[in-house]
Amino acid sequence: MCLMEMGIAMCKRILVTGAAGFIGSHLCERLINEGHEVRGLDNYYTGSKANVSHLLDAGSFEMRRHDVAKPYWEQVDQIYNLACPASPVHYQALPVDTMRTSFLGALHALEIAAACNAKVLQASTSEVYGDPNVHPQPEDYWGNVNPYGERACYDEGKRSAEALFYAFRQEQPVDTRIARIFNTYGPRMQINDGRVVSNFIVQALKGQDITVYGEGQQTRSFCYVDDLVEGLIRLMRSGPEQGRDPINLGNPGEFTIRELAEMVIDMTGSSSKLVFLPLPADDPQQRKPDISRAKENLEWAPKVPLKDGLAKTIDYFDHALSKDGQVSEPVRLPNAAAGAPLSLAG
C-alpha cells in the first residue's frame, strides 16, 4: 500500500521514460518513496546511470536501456513520458533523433496506454510558445514558433507530440495528460548541458567568466525540481476533466538572465565577471507561465524560492566538481522496503 496525500491507495506499476535524466530520476525517487513499483527506460544519451544507481536497493525499481523511438512493451497502470533531449546543446546536435524521439516516443507511450488501459502523461515544454507575443503565457496561447530554425526540432517535436495526444484521444478512450514544463533546475543537472542555471553555477565555481547572451535582459522563470515533480504527480492523479487540456507547470517568479548571473556570483562568492555574447537564434525574450489552471485544477503552486533552490543546486555542483568533474552525490535511499538490488541493464 502507498501513502498518498488524500489517504491510502493501492500501489501502482508505473513506467517512466527518460528515467535516468535530471527530472526523471527525481520523479522515480519520489514514486519509489511512496511505495510504487517503477519501471524506467532510458537510452542514456542525456541521462546518467549515476542518477538512478542509488535507487537499486529498492526492490520496486527496475531500469532498462531502450530508445523510446523503437517499440517496447510494459504492463503498467501509469506512464510518464519524459524521454527527450531538453538542452539546446543536445537537441541541436541530433535534431532528427530529437524529432523522432518526440513523436515516436509519444506514439509508443500512447499505444501502451491504450492496450493497458493506463493513464499517460506527456512531458511537453514551454518551448511550444516559442518567442511569445503574450506575457505571461496561458495554455490557450498558440505560440510564436519558428518551424525552420535551430530550435525547431525541439519546439515542433514537442508540438507534434501534443497534437498526437489530442488526435489519439479523439479516436480512442485513452486517459491522457500534458504538462508544459517551464525552466526547471536542481541537483542532477549535467555539468555541460548548456542550460543557463548549470552554466552560471559551474562557471562561477570555477572562477571563469560568466557568459551572458545579449544584454541579459531576457527573462526566465525558474522552478525547483521538487516543485515540478509534485506538479507532475498531481496532474497524473487528477480526474479526466482536470487533465484533459495542457497545463503549465513552472514558477511564475520572473528574473532577467543578468539578475540570475549576479545572484549566482553573490551566492558562490565567486570572482567571475560577466561577459556578453550575441544572442542565439530564436532565443525567447520573455518566458513566464500563467499557472492559474494548475492552481485551480491541481491545487498546485511552487513553494521553493529561487535562492533556496539555487543553494541546493550550488552544493550539488560544488560536490560534483570536487570529484574531478564526475557528477555524484550522497546516496539517498528511498523509504520503501529494500529488496535485492537490480542491475542497470545496458
C-alpha positions as CSV (number, residue, x, y, z in Angstrom):
1,M,0.0,0.0,0.0
2,C,1.2,3.6,-0.7
3,L,0.7,6.6,1.5
4,M,-0.9,9.4,-0.5
5,E,-1.8,12.9,0.4
6,M,-5.5,12.1,0.4
7,G,-5.2,8.8,2.3
8,I,-4.2,5.3,1.4
9,A,-4.5,4.0,-2.1
10,M,-3.4,0.9,-4.0
11,C,0.2,0.9,-5.3
12,K,0.7,1.3,-9.0
13,R,3.1,-0.1,-11.5
14,I,4.5,3.0,-13.2
15,L,6.6,3.4,-16.3
16,V,8.9,6.4,-16.5
17,T,10.7,7.0,-19.8
18,G,13.8,9.2,-19.6
19,A,14.1,7.8,-16.1
20,A,17.8,8.4,-15.8
21,G,17.5,12.0,-16.7
22,F,17.5,15.1,-14.4
23,I,13.8,15.3,-13.9
24,G,13.1,11.6,-14.5
25,S,15.4,10.4,-11.7
26,H,13.8,12.7,-9.2
27,L,10.3,11.5,-10.3
28,C,11.4,7.9,-9.9
29,E,12.8,8.6,-6.4
30,R,9.5,10.2,-5.3
31,L,7.4,7.4,-6.7
32,I,9.5,4.7,-5.1
33,N,9.4,6.6,-1.8
34,E,5.6,6.3,-2.0
35,G,5.9,2.6,-2.5
36,H,5.1,2.3,-6.1
37,E,6.7,-0.3,-8.5
38,V,8.6,1.7,-11.0
39,R,10.0,0.6,-14.4
40,G,12.5,3.0,-16.0
41,L,13.5,3.3,-19.6
42,D,16.4,5.4,-20.9
43,N,18.9,5.3,-23.8
44,Y,21.4,7.3,-21.7
45,Y,22.0,9.9,-24.4
46,T,21.4,12.7,-21.8
47,G,20.6,10.5,-18.8
48,S,23.1,9.0,-16.5
49,K,23.2,5.7,-14.7
50,A,24.6,7.6,-11.7
51,N,21.3,9.4,-11.3
52,V,19.4,6.2,-10.5
53,S,22.0,3.9,-9.1
54,H,21.0,4.8,-5.5
55,L,17.5,3.5,-6.2
56,L,18.6,0.0,-6.9
57,D,18.3,-1.2,-3.3
58,A,14.6,-0.6,-3.6
59,G,13.2,-3.9,-4.8
60,S,10.4,-2.0,-6.5
61,F,12.7,-0.4,-9.1
62,E,14.0,-1.7,-12.4
63,M,15.9,0.1,-15.1
64,R,16.2,-0.9,-18.8
65,R,18.3,0.6,-21.6
66,H,15.9,1.4,-24.5
67,D,15.3,4.1,-27.1
68,V,11.6,5.0,-27.0
69,A,11.6,5.7,-30.7
70,K,11.6,1.9,-31.0
71,P,8.5,-0.1,-30.0
72,Y,8.5,-1.6,-26.5
73,W,6.1,-3.2,-24.1
74,E,5.4,-2.8,-20.4
75,Q,2.2,-3.8,-18.5
76,V,1.6,-0.7,-16.3
77,D,-1.0,1.4,-14.7
78,Q,0.6,4.8,-15.4
79,I,3.1,6.2,-17.9
80,Y,5.2,9.3,-17.6
81,N,6.7,10.0,-21.0
82,L,9.7,12.2,-20.2
83,A,12.2,10.9,-22.7
84,C,13.7,13.6,-25.0
85,P,16.8,15.8,-25.0
86,A,15.8,19.1,-23.4
87,S,19.0,21.2,-23.7
88,P,19.9,23.1,-26.9
89,V,23.4,21.6,-26.8
90,H,22.0,18.1,-27.0
91,Y,18.9,18.5,-29.2
92,Q,20.7,20.7,-31.8
93,A,23.5,18.1,-32.0
94,L,20.9,15.4,-33.1
95,P,17.9,17.2,-34.5
96,V,16.4,14.3,-36.4
97,D,16.7,12.0,-33.5
98,T,15.1,14.7,-31.3
99,M,12.1,14.9,-33.5
100,R,11.9,11.1,-33.8
101,T,12.0,10.7,-30.0
102,S,9.4,13.4,-29.6
103,F,6.8,11.9,-32.0
104,L,7.5,8.2,-31.9
105,G,8.2,8.2,-28.2
106,A,4.7,9.8,-27.6
107,L,3.1,7.3,-30.1
108,H,4.6,4.3,-28.4
109,A,3.6,5.6,-24.9
110,L,0.0,6.1,-26.2
111,E,-0.2,2.7,-27.7
112,I,0.9,1.0,-24.5
113,A,-1.6,3.2,-22.5
114,A,-4.4,2.1,-24.8
115,A,-3.5,-1.6,-24.6
116,C,-3.1,-1.5,-20.8
117,N,-5.9,1.0,-20.0
118,A,-3.3,3.1,-18.3
119,K,-3.0,6.8,-17.7
120,V,-0.3,8.5,-19.8
121,L,1.4,11.9,-19.2
122,Q,3.3,13.7,-21.9
123,A,6.1,16.0,-20.7
124,S,5.8,18.9,-23.1
125,T,7.6,22.2,-22.7
126,S,7.2,26.0,-22.6
127,E,9.1,26.0,-25.8
128,V,5.8,25.3,-27.6
129,Y,5.2,29.0,-27.0
130,G,8.4,30.0,-28.9
131,D,9.3,33.6,-28.5
132,P,5.9,34.7,-27.1
133,N,3.9,37.7,-28.0
134,V,1.7,37.1,-25.0
135,H,3.0,37.5,-21.5
136,P,2.7,35.6,-19.2
137,Q,1.9,32.6,-21.3
138,P,-1.5,30.9,-20.7
139,E,-2.3,27.5,-22.1
140,D,-4.7,28.8,-24.7
141,Y,-1.9,30.9,-26.4
142,W,-0.9,29.2,-29.6
143,G,2.7,30.4,-29.6
144,N,5.1,32.2,-31.9
145,V,7.4,29.4,-33.1
146,N,9.9,29.3,-36.0
147,P,9.3,25.9,-37.7
148,Y,12.5,26.3,-39.8
149,G,15.4,27.1,-37.4
150,E,17.9,25.8,-35.0
151,R,15.4,25.2,-32.2
152,A,12.6,23.9,-34.4
153,C,13.5,20.2,-33.9
154,Y,12.6,20.5,-30.2
155,D,9.9,23.1,-30.3
156,E,8.0,21.5,-33.2
157,G,8.8,18.0,-32.0
158,K,7.0,18.7,-28.7
159,R,4.2,20.5,-30.5
160,S,3.7,17.4,-32.8
161,A,3.6,15.2,-29.7
162,E,0.8,17.3,-28.2
163,A,-1.1,17.2,-31.5
164,L,-0.7,13.4,-31.5
165,F,-2.0,13.1,-27.9
166,Y,-5.1,15.1,-29.0
167,A,-5.6,13.1,-32.1
168,F,-5.2,9.8,-30.3
169,R,-7.6,10.8,-27.7
170,Q,-10.2,11.6,-30.3
171,E,-10.0,8.1,-31.7
172,Q,-9.6,6.0,-28.6
173,P,-10.7,6.3,-24.9
174,V,-7.2,6.9,-23.6
175,D,-6.8,8.9,-20.3
176,T,-4.1,11.5,-21.3
177,R,-2.3,14.3,-19.5
178,I,0.0,17.1,-21.0
179,A,2.4,19.1,-18.8
180,R,4.0,22.1,-20.3
181,I,7.2,22.3,-18.3
182,F,8.9,25.7,-17.8
183,N,12.6,26.1,-16.9
184,T,13.4,23.6,-14.1
185,Y,16.7,23.3,-12.2
186,G,18.2,21.4,-9.3
187,P,20.6,18.6,-8.4
188,R,21.5,16.1,-11.1
189,M,21.6,18.6,-13.9
190,Q,24.5,17.8,-16.2
191,I,27.6,19.9,-15.8
192,N,27.8,20.5,-19.6
193,D,24.2,20.6,-20.6
194,G,24.3,24.2,-21.7
195,R,21.3,25.4,-19.7
196,V,21.6,28.7,-18.0
197,V,21.5,27.7,-14.4
198,S,24.1,24.9,-14.7
199,N,26.3,27.1,-16.9
200,F,26.3,30.0,-14.5
201,I,26.9,27.8,-11.4
202,V,29.8,25.8,-13.0
203,Q,31.4,29.0,-14.4
204,A,31.1,30.7,-11.0
205,L,32.5,27.8,-9.0
206,K,35.4,27.5,-11.4
207,G,36.1,31.3,-11.3
208,Q,35.5,31.6,-15.1
209,D,33.8,34.4,-16.9
210,I,30.1,34.0,-16.9
211,T,28.7,34.1,-20.4
212,V,25.5,36.2,-20.8
213,Y,23.8,36.4,-24.2
214,G,22.6,39.7,-25.5
215,E,22.4,42.3,-22.7
216,G,21.0,39.8,-20.2
217,Q,17.6,41.5,-20.1
218,Q,15.7,38.5,-21.5
219,T,13.6,36.9,-18.7
220,R,13.1,33.4,-17.4
221,S,11.1,31.7,-14.6
222,F,12.9,29.0,-12.7
223,C,11.1,26.1,-11.0
224,Y,12.9,23.9,-8.5
225,V,12.8,20.2,-9.4
226,D,10.9,19.1,-6.3
227,D,8.1,21.5,-7.0
228,L,7.9,20.3,-10.6
229,V,7.7,16.6,-9.6
230,E,4.9,17.5,-7.2
231,G,3.0,19.1,-10.1
232,L,3.6,16.1,-12.4
233,I,2.2,13.7,-9.8
234,R,-0.8,15.9,-9.0
235,L,-1.5,16.1,-12.7
236,M,-1.3,12.4,-13.1
237,R,-3.6,11.8,-10.2
238,S,-6.2,14.4,-11.3
239,G,-9.5,13.4,-12.8
240,P,-10.2,13.1,-16.5
241,E,-11.7,16.6,-16.7
242,Q,-8.9,18.3,-14.9
243,G,-6.3,16.6,-17.1
244,R,-8.0,17.0,-20.4
245,D,-6.2,20.1,-21.5
246,P,-2.5,21.0,-21.3
247,I,-1.4,22.5,-18.0
248,N,1.6,24.8,-17.4
249,L,4.0,23.7,-14.6
250,G,6.5,26.3,-13.6
251,N,7.4,29.1,-11.2
252,P,5.9,32.4,-12.2
253,G,8.7,34.3,-10.4
254,E,10.4,36.2,-13.3
255,F,14.1,37.2,-13.3
256,T,16.3,38.6,-16.0
257,I,19.3,36.5,-17.0
258,R,21.6,39.2,-15.7
259,E,19.8,39.0,-12.3
260,L,20.3,35.3,-12.2
261,A,24.0,35.6,-13.1
262,E,24.6,38.2,-10.4
263,M,22.7,36.1,-7.8
264,V,24.9,33.1,-8.6
265,I,28.1,35.1,-8.3
266,D,27.0,36.5,-4.9
267,M,25.9,33.1,-3.6
268,T,29.1,31.3,-4.6
269,G,31.4,34.2,-3.5
270,S,33.0,34.0,-7.0
271,S,35.3,36.4,-8.6
272,S,33.8,35.7,-12.0
273,K,33.0,38.6,-14.3
274,L,30.1,38.9,-16.8
275,V,30.9,38.6,-20.5
276,F,28.3,39.5,-23.0
277,L,27.9,37.5,-26.3
278,P,25.5,37.7,-29.2
279,L,22.0,36.2,-28.7
280,P,21.4,32.7,-30.2
281,A,18.9,32.4,-33.0
282,D,15.2,32.4,-31.8
283,D,16.1,32.9,-28.2
284,P,12.9,33.8,-26.4
285,Q,12.9,37.3,-24.9
286,Q,10.3,36.6,-22.2
287,R,9.2,33.4,-20.5
288,K,6.8,33.3,-17.6
289,P,4.0,30.7,-17.0
290,D,0.4,31.6,-16.2
291,I,-0.3,28.8,-13.7
292,S,-3.9,29.7,-13.0
293,R,-5.1,26.4,-14.4
294,A,-2.7,24.4,-12.2
295,K,-3.8,26.3,-9.1
296,E,-7.5,25.7,-9.9
297,N,-7.4,22.1,-11.2
298,L,-4.5,20.7,-9.2
299,E,-4.3,23.0,-6.2
300,W,-0.6,23.3,-7.1
301,A,1.9,26.2,-6.9
302,P,5.6,26.1,-6.5
303,K,6.9,26.6,-2.9
304,V,10.8,26.8,-3.2
305,P,12.1,30.3,-3.6
306,L,14.9,30.7,-6.2
307,K,17.6,31.4,-3.7
308,D,16.8,28.3,-1.6
309,G,16.8,26.1,-4.7
310,L,20.0,27.7,-6.0
311,A,21.7,27.0,-2.7
312,K,20.9,23.3,-3.0
313,T,22.0,23.2,-6.7
314,I,25.2,25.0,-6.0
315,D,26.0,22.5,-3.2
316,Y,25.4,19.7,-5.7
317,F,27.7,21.1,-8.4
318,D,30.3,22.0,-5.8
319,H,30.4,18.4,-4.7
320,A,30.4,17.2,-8.3
321,L,33.3,19.4,-9.3
322,S,35.3,18.3,-6.3
323,K,35.0,14.7,-7.6
324,D,37.1,15.6,-10.7
325,G,34.0,16.7,-12.6
326,Q,32.2,13.5,-12.2
327,V,28.6,14.2,-11.1
328,S,27.8,12.3,-7.9
329,E,26.0,13.0,-4.7
330,P,25.5,11.4,-1.3
331,V,23.2,8.4,-1.6
332,R,19.6,8.9,-0.6
333,L,17.9,5.6,-0.3
334,P,14.1,5.5,-0.6
335,N,11.9,4.8,2.4
336,A,10.3,1.9,0.6
337,A,11.1,-1.6,1.8
338,A,14.5,-2.6,0.4
339,G,14.9,-5.7,-1.7
340,A,17.5,-7.4,-3.7
341,P,19.5,-4.9,-5.8
342,L,18.7,-4.9,-9.5
343,S,21.4,-4.3,-12.2
344,L,21.2,-1.4,-14.6
345,A,20.7,-3.1,-17.9
346,G,22.8,-1.8,-20.8
